[in-house]
Amino acid sequence: MALHLNTRRPSAAGVAGSLALAAAALASAAAAATPAPQALPAEIDSEIQAGAKSQDDPPTEVEFADLTFSDATSRAERLERILVVLWVDGAVDSQKGEKLRSAMFDDMAVVRWMAEYGVAVRIDGSVDKKGVRSNKVTAFPAVDLIDLRRGGRVERFLPGSNSADFLAAVYGLEQEGEEMERPTGIEANEPFRWLAWANGRYRRADETAAEDAASGYRWCLLNADQFRPGFRARYLEFLLKRISYLKQRTYTAIAVINSERDRLAAKMMRGEATQREVYELTRVDFWRRKHLETRDLYVKLGGLGTTQERYRQWLFYEVVPELAQWEQYQEILDVLGDDAVGLFSERIAMLERQAQADRAAAKGPAEENGAEEDGAQGPSAEGTAKAEGPTAPHNATMEYTVPDDRGRIIVEASWVYEALLASGRGADAKALLAFMAETYPLGKTYGLFMERALRLKLWSLAAEIADTGMAVVDERGQRRLQRLLGKIPVDGEDDDTDGR
């Protein structure tokens, strides 16, 4: 369904359905457009991906030992292995902890690598506070990859990371005692050789090594798909993150990431970009820390043609926070239509269908077939092609997708709430708050909506939100609301100069 912006308000059902399907289309773009990565050749698998040596009883999962950080380092040093630490906050893993553990360590390639080279430990940060302080762990859960023999922490993974990020980080790690040469000859056509070489150079401290690492990651970004289709899709996030980190060490990294952004933006302006490339641009801007440039591009695309309007559909949720922060409310209202609740209710429903399908796929082929009939990606055939490849469930969340989750939905709904309030649509704003609070009765929900009221100096409304939230949120959420109440000035009067 096409969505025409900057015209009269479309119908509520049309807006909700079209934008929800646009989000689903962008989320599945890479899975539809990019074949699954090919299996590694045997010699690469054993050397880089570290297929475990022949065993009578090969491991089927990564087993974590509950230790303190001091005991964990002693074990890793004694065994001369890489230390992999899962940091948690409590005796029982949180939902985020379980999700991160599953996303990173259920992959059999990771299981094999850990069996060959790793020591897996789980550390409860509420018990080992000294270990938390010494490793500067500020949020849970997290996973640290630590090479005690050669310089300490290699990588820290946070929620949202997956097995592809882990494998990309460890390629070549077990070889770093040797001096790896820049790939030449036939090896220059193997992306995993470039990745291993770049990883090795990344660990070195000198400027030349940083330039080499940036060049290696650039080769993977631009050329790998010629030799291994799907490589860029699978490892995009890791490559962009490493290039971003190198910006402080070499101008080469800045040039690489900026030129890639310019290339993608130019294709969008000409109307030649694919869904996958639109998503890639949002991730490039994320790692450049240039979110406002995504917003600026969104605005520039307006009125350029049907294709560019479709790009705006795909980008809408990504730029809502920036549009609202800079009070470009009309850009939001042009898309919103009459029913803001419908905009998010359909998106939440699609998220739940996806979660149900993922759970069904994890249980086995028989139930997986049933899940397909549920339309986990939504009813649109245009933007909801299934993941392909023998190792990918038909509707599993791919590594290369727009990350949609409860947190993003709450944040973006709160900014739409502000746009409605600022535009005199108080009834619509009230309905959106009621719906989100009923769906997600959390401290985050009430806190963010309260913050939006505070931004508009609607003191009594902010106090009302806090009063309602205090009755339903947990102790942590109550503390958050209490802190926000402290921002209301004594004897403050609502700013109603805009008719709010």
N, C-alpha and C positions, 0 to 999 in steps of 0.2 A: 504494500500500500504506500503510495507516495504521500509525503507530507509537505505541503506548501507553506513556507514561512512568510512572515511579514504580510499576511493577508488577514481577513476576518478570522475570528476564532473558529477553529475546527470543532467538530462535535467531540464530546467528552470521550465516547467510546473509541472514536477514530484516533484521537491523540494517544490515549492509553495503550491501545493495541499497537499502533504504529511505532511508538517510541520503545515499547517493551520488545517488540520484534526487532527493532533496530539494534537494541542492546544485545539481543540474542544473536543477531547476524554477525555483529562485530566480534562477539565472544567466540563464535565458531568459525570465523573467517580463515584462520590459519590451519585449523584442522581440515577444513574443506579444500583449501587451496594447496596445502603442502603435504606430500606423502610422508609416511612415517620414516624415520631414519633407518637406513639399511643396516643389517647386522655387520659387525666388525669382522674383518678377516681374522683368521685364527691367530696369526702372529701379532696383530694389533691387539686383539682381545686379551691375549695372555700378557702382553707387555704393558699396555696402557690401561685397559679396562680391568686388568688383573683378574681373569678367570682363575678361580681357586685351583690349586694343584689337585691331582687325582686323590680322592679320599674314599674310603670304604663307606663312610656315612657323611656325605656333604651336608653343610648347614642349610637350613631352610629359612632361618630368620636371624636377625641381629639380636643377641642377648646382651642386655645392659647390666652391669654390676653396680650395686648401690655402694658408693665409696665417697670418702672425702677427696678434695682435690689433691691433697698431699699424698694420700695413698694411691690415687689414680696415676699421678706422675711417677711415683716409684715403680708401679707395675709397668707402665709404658717404657720407662728407661730400662728396666730389667729385661723386658722382652724385645727391646729395640724396635718398637712399633709406633705408628702414628696414634696419638690419643684423640678420641672423639668423645666429647662431653655433651650430654644432654642436660642443660640447666633447667630445673623446675622449681616451683615454689610450693612445696607441700609433699606429704607422703604419697598422695594419689595424684596422678597426672590430671591436669585440667583438660577441658575439651580442646583448647588450643594446643596443649601439649600432645595429646593423643593424635590430633590432626597432623601436627608437624612431624611426629615420629613416624606415622604411617606414610606421609608423603615422601619422606626422605629415605626410609629404611625398609620399606616393603619390596622395593625393586630388587630382583635377584642379582642384578649386576652390582648393586651396592653390597648385598649380602656376601657375594664372592670376594669383593675387594676387602671388606672388613675381615673376612676369615683369613685372608692372606696377609694383610698389612696393618689392620687396625686393632685398637683396644677400645671397647665401648663401655662407658660408665655413665651412670645417672647420678647427678648430684642435687640434693635437696638444698636449695639456697637458704631456706629458713633454718636449717641446721648448720651448714658449713658457711657461716657468714664471712669468715676469713677468706675462704676461697672465692666468694662472690666479690669481695672488695679487691683482692689482688688481681682478679681478671676483669674488673670494671664491668660487671654484668649489671645492667640497669633495668632490664625488662625480661620477663619470663613468658613463655619458654624461649630458649635459644640453644643453638648447637655450635660448639667450637671445634674446629679442626686444628690440632696442635701438633707441630713437629718439634719435639724437644731437642732433637739432635742438631737441627739446622735452623735455629732462629725463632722458635716459638709459634705463635698463632698464625695459621695460614689463612683462615677464613672464619667469619661468624655468620651463621644462618639464622634468620628470624622467621616467624610465621609468614607463610606465602612461598617459602623456598621449597624445593622438591628434589627428587633424586637426580634430575638433570643438572641442577646447580652443584650438587655434591660431586657427581662424576666429573663434571668439567673442572672443578677445583683440584681434584686429585690426579688428573691425567698428568703423568710424568713425575709426580711427587716422589714416588719410590725410586726414581732414577737420579734425583738431584745431587747425589754424591758424585756423579759423573758430570763432565762438562758436555752438555748437549750442543750440537752444532745446528746452525740454521739449516732447515730442510733444503736439499738440493736434489737434482736428478729426478728419479721416479718418486722419491719421497716428497718432493715439492708439490705433488698432486694429492697428498694425503692430509686432509684437514686435521686429523688427530695428531699427526706429527707437528703441525704448526701450533696446535693448542698446547701440546706438551712443551715445546720449545718456548712459547710465549710465557707459559706458567713458570718455567724455570728462570727466565730472564726477569720476570716480574718480582721474584723473590730477592733479586740482587739489589744492592743499594745505590749503585752508581748510575749516572745520568744516561750513559750509553745503553745500559741494560734496560732502563725505562723506555728509551726510544725503540729498542728492539721489541720489547713486550708490546708496545702500542702498535708497532708495525705487524707483529704476528697476529694480534687480535683483529686488526683491520683486515688482514688477509682472510681470516676465518669469516668475518662479517660479510665481505664482498664476494669472495670466491669459492667458499666451501661448498655451496649448493651445486656448483658445476660438477663436482666429483662425488658428493654425497647429498643427494636431494633431501631436504628436511633438516640439515645440520643447523642452518641459521635459525629456523623456527624453534628447534629444541634448545639451543644454547644462547638465544638472543639476550635474555636477561643477564646471564653471567657475563657475556662479552661486553655489554654496555656498562655493567657495574665496574668491571675491571678497567675499562677505558676511562670511565669517570674518575676512578681513584687515581689513575695515572696523570690526570690533568695537573696536579700539584707538582709533578716531577718532570714533566716534559711538555713542550708546546705541541709536539706531534699528536698527543692524545686529544688536545683541544681541537686541532685541525681535523682530526678523524671524525670526531663526533659532530662537529659543526657542519662539515661537508655532507655528512649523511643526513642531517636534518634539512639542509638546504635542498638536497636532492629529492627527499620525500615531499617537502612542502611545495616544490615546483611542480611535481607530478599532480598533486592535489589541486593546485591552482589551475592547471591545464585540463583537469577532469580525467586524468589518465591513471589514477591510483586505484589499487585494489583495496578490498576491505582489510586485508592483511597489512598493507602498507600504511593505511590510516592508523591502525593500531600501533604499528611500529613507530610512527611519529610520536604518538602519545608517550611511549616508553623512552624514546630518545630525549624528549623534552623533560621527562621525569628525571632522568639521570643527569641532564644538563642543569637541573633545578631551575628550569625556565617555564614554569606552568603558565605564566602570563602570555608567553608567546603562543601557546596552544589556543588560549582565548582569543588573541589577536588574529590568528589564522581563521578561527571559527567566524569571527566578525567579517573578515575580508572575503570569505567564501560566499557570503550572502549576496544573492542577486546575480551570480555568475552563470547559473544554468541549473538544469535538473540534476545532473551528476553531482555538482558541488553542493546542492541542497541535501542530497543523500549523505554526503560526507558530514554535513552539519548534524543530521540525525544521529549518525554514529558517534559524533563527538559531544553531543549535548550533555550527557551526564558527566562527562569528564570536565567540562568547563563551567558547570553550574556554580561551584564554589567561587571561582574567580569572578564570574559575572556578578554574583551577589556582593562579594566583598568590595567590588569597585562600583557598586550601586548601578549596574547596567541592568536594572530590573526589567526593562521592556524587552530585552533580548530573551529573557526567560518567559515572560508573559506571552510573547508572540508564539511560543511553542506550547505553552501550558494548556490553553483551552479553558473550558469551564470547570473541569473536574480534576483537581490536583490529586485527590485521593485515588482516582482511577489510574493515574500515572504510576503510582507506586504499588497499588494493590496487585496489578497484573505482574509487575516485576517481581514482587515478593512471591507470588504464586508460581512463577516460572523458576525462581530460585529453589523453592520447595520441591517442585517436580524434578529438578536436576538432582537434588540431594537424594530423593527417593530412588531415582534411576541409578545413581552411583552406589547406593546401598544394595540395590538389587543386583547390580553387576558384580559386586564384590562377593555375593553369596554363591554364584555359580551360573553356568550356562543356562540351566532350565529357567531360573527366575529372570535371567537377563533377557531372554526372549520375550517374556511378559512385559518387562519394563519398556520395551521398545514401543509397545502399543499405547503407552501412556503419553507419548509425545513429550518427552522430557525436555526437549529444546524448544517447545512451542510449535504451533501449527504451520509456520511458514516454511515452505520448501526452499525458498530463495536463500535464506540465511542460516539454515539449521542442518546442514549436511553433517552426517555422522563422521566420527573419527575413523580413519582407515588404517589398515595394517594388521598383521596377524597377532600382534601383542597388545593391541589397544581395544578395550571394550567398545562397543558400537557408540555409546554415548558418554564415555568417561570424560572427565575434565582433563583436557590436554594441558601440557606444560605451557603452551603458547596461546593463551586466551586472555581476554579482558577479565581482570580479577573482579568478580562481583560477590559481595557478601553482605551480611547484615550491617556491619559497621559502615560500609560505603553508603548503603541505602539510608541509614539514619542521618549521616552527615549531609547527604545531598537533599534529603527531605527537609532538614532544618533550614537550609539556605533557600529552598523554595518557599518555606514558611515565612522567612524574612521578606522575600520579594512580594508575597501576597499582603503582608501587613503594611509594607511601605507603599503599596499601591491602592490602599483603601479597601482591600477585599478581606475584611476581618472575618466574615462568616466562613469563607473558604479556608482561611488560615486556621480557624478554630476546628473545622472538620478534619483538616490534615493532622493537627496535633492530636485530636481524639483518636484518630485511626492509628497513628504511629504509636501512641502510648498504650493502646489496647493490644497492638500486635507485638510490640517490644517494650514491655513495662520495666525499663532499665534506667539506672542512673545516667547512663550515657544519653538516652533519649531525652529525658527531662532536662538534663544539664545543657545539651546543645540547643534545644528549643528555648531554654531560658536565656542562654547567651545571645541568641538572636534578638530576643525582646530587649535585652540590656543594650545591645548595639543601637537600637532605635530609641533608647531612653524611655521605653514603656515600662516604667518601674512597677506600677500596680499589676500589670500583666505578668511580669517576671516573678513577682511575689506570689501571684496566684498559681503559676506553674509549679513553683517550689512547694507551695502548700499541698497541692495535689500529689506531687511526686513523693514527698516525705512519708506519705501514708502507704506507699507500695514498694519503694526501692529498699535495697539492703543497707547495711550500716555504711559500707563504703560509698554507696550512692548518696546517702544522706549527708555524709561529710562534704561531698562535692557540691550539693545544693546549698549547704550552709555557707561554704566559701563564696559561692556566687551571690548569696543574699547580702554578704558583706560589701558588695559593690554598689548596692543601692544607696544613694545619698540620703542622709537624714532630711526628712521633710521634702524629699524630691517629688516634683510634680511631673506627670507625664508630658512628654513633648508631643503635642498634637497639632503642630503647625502644618503638617501635611495632610490633615484630615484623618489621621489614623484613630 
